[in-house]
């Protein structure tokens, strides 16, 4: 008996040879899904990172008030309202960006406690340094850049603190948006700059602070801290800010000993 060998048909042989295409297509599909997933994860992380960066930037640039209102100490309103002025101040000092400025803040807080609690002055930390915000009515008459005699005791107290530290000090004048046209001050630029210069001159000539440590600038009405639509806002904008620049070296011994 003879057996014939049955040869596979061409269609069957071709189908067996092309079966690798199925596995290859599956592999390409899985690879595509993998890279799509990786891309989606990377986009999600980038968005989260962007949100986190914006939050950090806002937190660093926002002022932290150490006196007066609003108080931004990281405490809820009910907790902050239940704290005494000393405790709120101590809490905020610990959040200060520099250990050296913490010492300056504590000293400034103790010296100006009465004015701070009366909300006559404000003490706050910003990216520029420790800022003491002095309203117009404590220093000048309306439309004038000559220091009032009643301002001298407060300025003498400030000068006593500034003599204990080596920090650079910037003094900035600000006004509201109401125009001024006088022979001495044709605009708010001149008025704000004149007020800043008056404080610098007093600290140098009367209190003998080193002139290279001081600088004066006037910004007119262009850096408001409140709305100029009402008198309360305009009053807040009429101010002089004394800015103590941060330093890396601690001056704790000088502040404690007064040397």
Secondary structure, DSSP 8 states (H G I E B T S, - for coil): ---------HHHHHHHHTTHHHHHHHHHHHHHHHHHHHHHHHHHHHHHHHHHHHHHHHHHHS-EESSSSS--SSS-HHHHHTS-HHHHHHHHHTT-S-HHHHHHHHHHHHHTHHHHHTTSEEEEEETTEEEEEEEHHHHB-TT--SB-GGGHHHHHHHHHHHTT----EEEEEE--S-----SS-SSHHHHHHHHHHHHHHIIIIIT---GGGEEEEE-TTSS-SS-TTSHHHHHHHSEEEEEE---SS--HHHHHH--
